[in-house]
């Protein structure tokens, strides 16, 4: 327990002290903005995403967290100590009564230190809010890409099932006519059965992707906008390190360092010996009394130095964590850029002539098989290869979309690409 010194002096007048409050101006950071003017998002997609995001529970939760951080700054900026009023009256042989007003002085500026910590935490909340907007948009776009890809694959597998059914029926007729052996007929029947199993799996995958979308949207609307075939080029600014250092994820770690440094100041301020000044006036019988009391806590048994040491080590820890976070973010940005660029090139190559070549091949092999110029085994092999190639093309487009949205999320450019403005009612 800390000890307290009290000094009582009889005075007729007492000078008043004003408590000075030091408040730190909130630091403002400029977030990185990646120009994506070469391929803007379609208007229908922008309207669809904007309508979902602005009232999404996840964003509303982050907005409430941001509002709480703003309120915390206002709370921290309030005075640490309120004045105390004491009234005493005693009737004995000598009637005594007095009134005393006490005020503890924040010598160590705990108020300013607490405000600085709260302001640093507000910067953290702002960075987290920006990241949550980007992440929510990414999750929505990624879910749309996944659902659209799974649906298209299901349609393709359904077409394949119809081809296999038609193939099995033709095989039955040719077998009855003596143009097809029993072995080849059995092969056609097995191919049809396999197509049914594949269709079932594709239907399950499509249903699963639909449920994932339902979790994000709350429901699956009838009209979902199509995703664009062309997306922005995977380009980064010339000064990559400067760009990465201004991303919200890096700002978040920088704000944590600032908060840890301000927390050291707060712990230092808690070591101060905050005095309490009391003004007292009253009467003792017919005599008037006036006095002043100065009370000073003695931080002897606990000097609060250990708390300062803890805060300093936490500050050092935050600094190293921020350095590592920058390295990790840099690696993530560069890797996602490279991956997106490779998939973009592959998709552009495929989209030029891949699908049309497959359709021509399907028509050709069917005609050759029907006229007897191709065996049933060869026909099935080439048909399966064509279907697999079409499926691979759809999966490539899905990976292209997902890598593009991942790159935009990593570079904090999804909101910019969508060209949506999400108002912050808490500000």
C-alpha positions in Angstrom: 0.0 0.0 0.0 1.3 3.4 -0.9 1.7 6.0 1.8 0.3 9.6 1.8 1.7 12.8 3.2 -0.8 15.4 4.3 0.2 19.0 5.0 -2.4 21.3 6.6 -1.8 25.1 6.4 -4.1 27.8 7.7 -4.6 30.4 4.9 -7.1 33.1 4.1 -6.8 32.7 0.3 -5.7 29.9 -2.0 -4.4 30.3 -5.5 -6.2 28.1 -8.0 -4.3 25.7 -10.3 -5.5 24.9 -13.9 -5.1 21.3 -15.1 -3.3 21.4 -18.5 -4.3 18.6 -20.9 -2.0 17.6 -23.8 -3.8 15.9 -26.6 -2.1 14.4 -29.6 -3.5 15.1 -33.1 -4.8 12.1 -34.8 -2.3 10.8 -37.4 -3.6 10.6 -40.9 -2.3 8.1 -43.4 -2.7 8.0 -47.1 -3.7 4.5 -48.2 -2.4 3.0 -51.4 -4.7 3.4 -54.4 -4.0 1.2 -57.4 -5.3 2.7 -60.7 -7.5 0.1 -62.5 -9.0 2.2 -65.2 -8.0 -0.2 -68.0 -10.9 -2.6 -67.1 -13.6 -1.2 -64.8 -16.2 -3.4 -63.2 -19.5 -3.8 -65.1 -22.2 -1.4 -63.7 -24.6 -4.3 -62.9 -22.0 -6.0 -60.9 -21.1 -2.8 -59.1 -24.7 -2.1 -58.2 -25.2 -5.7 -57.0 -22.1 -5.8 -54.7 -22.8 -2.3 -53.4 -26.4 -3.2 -52.5 -25.2 -6.1 -50.5 -22.1 -4.6 -48.8 -23.6 -1.4 -47.4 -26.0 -3.3 -45.1 -24.1 -6.5 -44.6 -23.9 -7.7 -41.0 -20.2 -8.1 -41.2 -19.6 -4.5 -42.3 -22.1 -3.2 -39.7 -20.2 -5.1 -37.0 -16.9 -3.4 -38.1 -18.7 -0.1 -38.4 -19.9 -0.5 -34.8 -16.3 -1.4 -33.7 -15.1 1.8 -35.4 -17.7 3.9 -33.7 -16.7 2.3 -30.4 -13.1 3.3 -31.1 -14.2 6.9 -31.8 -16.2 7.0 -28.6 -13.2 5.6 -26.7 -11.2 8.6 -27.9 -13.8 11.0 -26.5 -13.9 9.0 -23.3 -10.1 9.0 -22.9 -10.0 12.8 -23.4 -12.1 13.3 -20.2 -10.6 14.4 -17.0 -9.1 11.6 -14.9 -10.2 13.0 -11.5 -13.4 14.6 -10.5 -13.5 17.1 -7.6 -14.8 15.9 -4.2 -17.1 17.8 -1.9 -17.1 17.0 1.8 -19.5 18.5 4.4 -19.0 17.9 8.1 -21.0 19.1 11.1 -20.4 18.2 14.7 -22.4 19.4 17.8 -20.7 19.0 21.2 -19.6 21.5 23.7 -18.0 23.2 20.8 -20.1 23.4 17.6 -18.0 22.7 14.6 -19.0 22.6 10.9 -17.0 22.9 7.7 -17.1 22.4 4.0 -14.2 21.0 2.0 -13.6 20.8 -1.7 -10.8 18.5 -3.0 -9.2 18.1 -6.4 -6.5 15.6 -7.4 -4.1 17.0 -10.0 -3.1 14.9 -13.0 0.6 15.8 -12.8 1.7 12.9 -14.9 -0.8 13.8 -17.7 -2.6 10.4 -17.6 -5.4 12.0 -19.6 -3.1 13.0 -22.5 -1.4 9.5 -22.4 -4.8 7.7 -22.4 -6.0 9.9 -25.3 -2.9 9.1 -27.3 -3.4 5.4 -26.8 -7.1 5.7 -27.8 -6.2 7.7 -30.9 -3.7 5.0 -31.9 -6.4 2.4 -31.4 -8.7 4.4 -33.6 -6.1 4.3 -36.4 -6.1 0.5 -35.9 -9.9 0.4 -36.1 -9.8 2.5 -39.3 -7.3 0.1 -40.9 -9.4 -2.9 -39.8 -12.5 -1.3 -41.3 -10.8 -0.7 -44.6 -9.6 -4.3 -44.6 -13.1 -5.6 -43.7 -14.6 -3.8 -46.7 -12.0 -5.3 -49.1 -12.4 -8.7 -47.5 -16.2 -8.7 -47.7 -16.1 -7.6 -51.4 -13.5 -10.3 -52.1 -15.6 -13.0 -50.4 -18.7 -12.0 -52.4 -16.9 -11.9 -55.7 -15.1 -15.2 -54.9 -18.4 -16.9 -54.0 -20.0 -15.6 -57.3 -17.0 -16.9 -59.3 -17.2 -20.3 -57.6 -20.9 -20.6 -58.0 -20.8 -19.5 -61.6 -18.0 -22.0 -62.4 -19.6 -24.9 -60.7 -22.9 -24.2 -62.5 -21.2 -24.0 -65.9 -19.4 -27.3 -65.2 -22.7 -28.8 -64.2 -24.2 -27.7 -67.4 -21.3 -29.1 -69.4 -21.5 -32.4 -67.5 -25.3 -32.5 -68.2 -24.5 -32.0 -71.9 -22.0 -34.8 -71.7 -24.7 -37.0 -70.1 -27.0 -36.3 -73.0 -24.2 -37.2 -75.4 -23.5 -40.4 -73.6 -27.2 -41.3 -73.6 -27.4 -40.6 -77.3 -24.2 -42.6 -77.8 -25.6 -45.5 -75.8 -28.9 -45.5 -77.8 -27.1 -45.4 -81.1 -24.8 -48.2 -79.9 -27.9 -50.3 -79.1 -29.3 -49.8 -82.6 -26.0 -50.6 -84.2 -25.6 -53.7 -82.1 -29.0 -54.9 -83.2 -28.1 -54.2 -86.8 -24.9 -56.2 -86.3 -22.6 -53.3 -86.8 -21.3 -53.2 -83.2 -19.9 -56.0 -81.0 -21.2 -56.9 -77.5 -17.9 -55.6 -76.0 -18.4 -52.2 -77.6 -22.0 -52.1 -76.5 -21.0 -52.8 -72.9 -18.4 -50.1 -73.2 -21.0 -47.6 -74.3 -23.3 -48.6 -71.4 -20.5 -48.2 -68.9 -19.7 -44.8 -70.3 -23.3 -43.7 -69.9 -23.3 -45.0 -66.2 -20.1 -43.1 -65.5 -21.7 -40.0 -67.0 -24.6 -40.3 -64.6 -22.2 -40.6 -61.6 -20.2 -37.6 -62.8 -23.4 -35.5 -63.2 -24.4 -36.3 -59.7 -21.1 -35.1 -58.3 -21.3 -32.0 -60.4 -24.8 -31.3 -59.1 -23.6 -31.7 -55.5 -20.7 -29.3 -56.2 -23.1 -26.7 -57.7 -25.4 -27.0 -54.7 -22.6 -26.6 -52.3 -21.4 -23.4 -54.0 -24.9 -22.1 -53.9 -25.1 -22.6 -50.2 -21.8 -20.8 -49.7 -23.3 -17.9 -51.6 -26.5 -18.1 -49.5 -24.4 -17.8 -46.3 -23.0 -14.5 -47.5 -26.1 -13.1 -49.1 -28.8 -14.5 -46.8 -30.5 -15.7 -49.9 -29.7 -16.4 -53.5 -31.3 -13.9 -55.9 -32.8 -15.0 -59.2 -30.7 -12.6 -61.2 -27.0 -12.7 -60.4 -24.8 -10.5 -62.6 -22.2 -12.1 -64.8 -18.6 -11.7 -64.0 -16.5 -10.0 -66.7 -14.3 -12.1 -69.0 -11.6 -9.3 -69.0 -10.1 -8.0 -65.8 -7.4 -5.4 -65.0 -3.8 -6.2 -65.9 -1.7 -7.4 -63.0 0.5 -4.3 -62.6 2.1 -2.7 -59.6 3.5 0.8 -59.2 7.2 1.2 -59.8 8.0 1.9 -56.1 6.6 -1.4 -54.8 7.8 -1.0 -51.2 6.2 2.4 -50.8 2.9 1.0 -52.3 3.0 -2.0 -49.9 3.9 0.2 -46.9 0.6 2.1 -47.4 -1.6 -0.9 -47.6 -4.2 -1.2 -44.8 -2.7 -4.5 -43.5 0.7 -2.7 -43.0 -1.0 0.4 -41.6 -2.7 -1.9 -39.0 0.7 -3.2 -37.8 2.1 0.4 -37.8 -0.8 1.5 -35.7 -0.2 -1.3 -33.2 3.4 -0.1 -32.9 2.2 3.4 -32.2 -0.4 2.1 -29.7 2.4 0.2 -27.9 4.6 3.2 -27.8 1.8 5.4 -26.4 1.1 2.7 -23.9 4.7 3.1 -22.6 3.9 6.8 -22.0 0.7 5.8 -20.2 2.6 3.5 -17.9 5.2 6.2 -17.3 2.4 8.6 -16.4 1.0 6.2 -13.9 4.2 6.4 -11.9 3.5 10.1 -11.1 2.7 11.2 -7.6 -0.6 13.0 -8.2 -1.3 15.4 -5.4 -4.7 16.2 -4.0 -5.4 19.8 -2.9 -8.3 20.4 -0.5 -9.8 23.8 0.4 -11.7 23.9 3.6 -13.8 26.5 5.3 -16.1 26.6 8.2 -16.8 27.7 11.8 -15.8 26.6 15.2 -18.4 28.2 17.5 -18.1 31.8 16.6 -14.6 31.6 15.0 -14.2 31.2 11.2 -11.9 28.6 9.9 -10.1 28.3 6.6 -7.5 25.8 5.5 -5.8 24.0 2.8 -4.6 20.4 2.7 -2.1 18.9 0.4 -2.1 15.1 0.0 0.7 13.4 -1.9 0.8 9.6 -2.5 4.1 8.0 -1.9 4.8 5.3 -4.5 7.4 3.6 -2.3 6.2 0.0 -1.9 5.1 -0.1 -5.6 6.8 2.4 -7.9 4.9 0.9 -11.0 8.3 0.5 -12.8 7.5 -3.2 -13.6 4.5 -2.1 -15.6 6.7 0.3 -17.6 9.1 -2.5 -18.3 6.3 -4.7 -19.5 5.0 -2.0 -21.8 8.5 -1.4 -23.2 8.9 -5.0 -24.1 5.5 -5.1 -25.7 6.5 -2.1 -27.8 9.7 -3.9 -28.9 7.6 -6.9 -29.7 5.2 -4.8 -31.8 8.0 -3.2 -33.7 9.5 -6.6 -34.7 6.0 -7.9 -35.5 5.4 -4.9 -37.8 8.7 -5.6 -39.6 7.8 -9.2 -40.2 4.3 -8.2 -41.3 5.7 -6.0 -44.0 7.9 -8.8 -45.3 4.9 -11.2 -45.3 2.7 -8.6 -47.0 5.3 -7.9 -49.6 5.7 -11.6 -50.4 1.9 -12.0 -50.6 1.5 -9.1 -52.9 4.4 -10.1 -55.2 3.3 -13.8 -55.3 -0.4 -13.0 -56.0 0.6 -10.6 -58.7 2.8 -13.2 -60.4 0.1 -15.9 -60.1 -2.6 -13.6 -61.4 -0.4 -12.6 -64.3 0.2 -16.2 -65.3 -3.4 -17.2 -65.1 -4.4 -14.1 -67.0 -2.1 -15.0 -69.9 -3.3 -18.6 -69.9 -7.0 -17.5 -69.9 -6.5 -15.0 -72.7 -4.8 -17.8 -74.8 -7.6 -20.2 -74.1 -10.4 -17.8 -74.7 -9.2 -17.0 -78.2 -9.6 -20.4 -79.8 -9.9 -23.1 -77.1 -13.6 -23.6 -76.9 -14.3 -23.3 -80.7 -11.7 -25.9 -81.5 -13.3 -28.4 -79.0 -16.8 -27.9 -80.5 -15.4 -28.6 -84.0 -13.6 -31.7 -82.6 -16.8 -33.1 -81.0 -18.7 -32.8 -84.3 -15.9 -34.4 -86.3 -15.4 -37.5 -84.1 -19.1 -38.1 -83.8 -19.4 -38.1 -87.6 -16.4 -40.4 -88.0 -17.8 -42.9 -85.4 -21.2 -42.9 -87.0 -19.9 -43.8 -90.4 -17.6 -46.4 -89.0 -14.2 -44.7 -89.6 -13.5 -44.6 -85.8 -13.8 -47.4 -83.3 -16.0 -47.1 -80.2 -13.0 -47.1 -77.9 -11.2 -44.3 -79.8 -14.5 -42.3 -79.9 -14.9 -42.5 -76.2 -11.3 -41.6 -75.5 -11.4 -38.5 -77.7 -14.9 -37.6 -76.4 -13.7 -37.8 -72.8 -10.6 -35.8 -73.7 -12.7 -33.1 -75.3 -15.1 -32.9 -72.3 -12.1 -32.9 -69.8 -10.5 -30.1 -71.8 -13.8 -28.1 -71.7 -14.0 -28.7 -68.0 -10.4 -27.6 -67.6 -11.2 -24.4 -69.5 -14.1 -23.6 -67.1 -11.9 -24.3 -64.1 -9.1 -22.1 -65.6 -11.6 -19.3 -65.9 -12.7 -19.8 -62.3 -9.1 -19.8 -61.1 -8.5 -16.7 -63.2 -11.4 -14.9 -61.5 -10.3 -16.1 -58.1 -6.7 -15.1 -58.6 -7.8 -11.7 -59.9 -10.0 -11.0 -56.9 -7.4 -12.3 -54.5 -4.8 -9.9 -56.1 -7.3 -7.0 -55.8 -7.9 -7.9 -52.2 -4.2 -8.2 -51.4 -3.5 -4.8 -53.1 -6.6 -3.3 -51.4 -8.1 -2.3 -54.8 -11.4 -4.2 -55.0 -13.5 -1.3 -53.8 -11.6 1.0 -56.2 -12.3 -1.5 -59.1 -15.9 -1.8 -58.2 -16.1 2.0 -57.9 -18.3 2.0 -54.9 -18.4 4.5 -52.1 -19.4 3.0 -48.7 -20.5 5.7 -46.4 -19.5 5.5 -42.7 -22.4 6.6 -40.7 -20.3 6.4 -37.5 -18.1 9.2 -38.6 
